[in-house]
């Protein structure tokens, strides 16, 4: 079954049952789903479009992988745009992790097996990129918690400057608001911190 605004709305509703306090900030995504906006899956939609990412844990589950994205000039989890050829959001997240990091053997964290929703859904602004003919827009990122079989990386050199495995105990030093306000509390919730 291909991803549609109606199916995305169902995923969002299930997610908000687990994280009801995030309802207000996810209203833009909910509105696009309600409007049956088929352009949700097109990166040319400046109102907002769907992305998928992976918060990747090492095999011991004591480190998390961050990449330094060239275009964004920022340390973040691997991820990117949902593609209509992706069978699901999870497939899109795994594809993006494979493309950007070279990690091929990924396992879905058991947390997902109980809840069957993304670990985080986040709508955030993206600055205009005139070189790509893109104005200011929003990404609706659907992030999954993944476990890598090993820590050997083969970075996508044209998009990624660097990567590092960061100890979970050091995450509080990371400057990103999404990490501090969302990832750390969720990692604590499932007992990884």
N, C-alpha and C positions, 0 to 999 in steps of 0.2 A: 504494500500500500504506500503510495507516495504521500509526502507531507503536504498538507493543505492548511489554509487558515483555520478551518474547523478542527482539524486534528491538533494543530498547535494550541488552539484555545483549550482543548481537553487536557493537553500536557500542562499548560499553565494553571488550569483549575486544580489539577492533582498536586502540582508543586505548591500552590498557595494553601492547600490543606496541611502541608508539612511546615510551611513557612508563612503563616498568615500575616505576620508583621511586615512583609515585603509588598503587600497589595498596592499601596499608594504609589510606590516608585515604579511598579510594573504596569501602571495604567496606560502608558503609550502603546505598549505591546498588546495589551488587552483590547484597546480601541482599534488597532489595525486588524486584529483577528476578527473583531465584531463587524468591522466594515468589509469583511471577506476580501481583504486586500491581497490579491494574488501576487502583487509586486513585492510582498514581504520577502520573497526568495530571490529577488534581483538586486544585485549590488548597485544598480543604477537608481534605485528608489531612495531618494534623499530624505523621505519621511522616516525611514528606518528599515533595516533589513536584517535577516537572521544570520547569525554566526554560531560557530560551535568551537569549543576549546576543551583541553584536557589539563587538569591539575594532576601531574604525573608524580607518583611516589616511586622511590627506588625499591628494590626487592625487600629490604629490611624495613621499609615504611618509616624511616627516620629522617629522610630528606625529600625535598620536593624540587622539581626541575623548573628553572626559569630561563627564558631566552631573552636576549637583547635584540629587539626588532629594529632593523635599520630605518624603515620609514617612520616609525613612531618614536624612535630614539628613547626607548623605555624598556625596562625589564618587566616581563609579563609571562604568563603561562602560554604554551604553544596553542595556536588556534587560528581560525580564519573564517572565511565566508562559507556558508552552506551552499552546496552546489546541487542543482536539480538531479544530477546523476547519483547523489548520495541517497541510499535507501532510508536512512534515518539520521536524526541528530547525532546519535552515538557514532554512527559510521562516519559522519562528517568530522566529528572531533578526532576519532582515531586516524582518519586520513590526514588531517592537518598535522597531528603530532608526528606521524610517520614522515610526511613531506618535510617538515621543518627540522626534525631532530634525527631522523634515521632510525628511531626506535620502532621495531616491527612487531615485537612480541608483547602485546599489552593485554592486561586483564582488567575487567571492570571491578572496582572495589565492591566487596560484599554489601556495603551500605545500600547500594542501588538495588540489590536483589530483593530487599524488603520493601523498598519504597517505589521503585520503578519510575523515578523522576530524575531530572538533572540535579546535581549537587548544588548548583547555583544558576539562577537566571538573572541577568543584569542588563539593564538598558543604560548605555552611556554615550555621550556625545563624541563625535569624531570630527576633527578640524578639516576644513576644506583642503583638497589636494589638487590644485590647478593642473599640475602635470598629468593627472589622470582624469581631468575634466570632472572632478567630484567637488560638489559644494559641501558645506557643513551638513552632517547627517548623524543618524543614530545607529548603533549596533545593538541588536538584541542577542546577547551572547548566552548560549546554553552550555554550561560547563559540566563535565563529567570527571569524577575522581577515578583515576586509572593507576594501575601498578605495572611498572616495567619489569621485565625479566632480568635485565642487566642495566648497567649505567653507561655503556659504550655509545657515544653519539657520533653522528655523521651529519653535520649541520648543512642546511640549505644556504650556501654562501651568498646567493644573490639577495636573500631577504633577512638573514640572521647574522649579526655581528659576532655573537658569543653566546655561550650557555653556561649555566652552573647549577650544580646540585647544592641546594641550601639546606642546612640542618633545620629541622622543624623548630628547634630551640632558638634559632636565630631569626625566625620570621618577623619578630617584632621590630627588627632593625630595618626591614624593607619599607621604603617610603610610600608605596601605593595605598591609597585609601581603600580600594576594594579588598586588598589583602587584609589590612588592619580591621576594617569594619565588618567584613563578611567571611573571608576564608578562615581567619584565626578562630572566631567564635564557632564556626561550623566544624573545624578540625577538633576543637575542644569538645564539642557536643558528641562526636563519635569516638572520643577517647584517644586521638592521636597526639594531642597536646595536653 
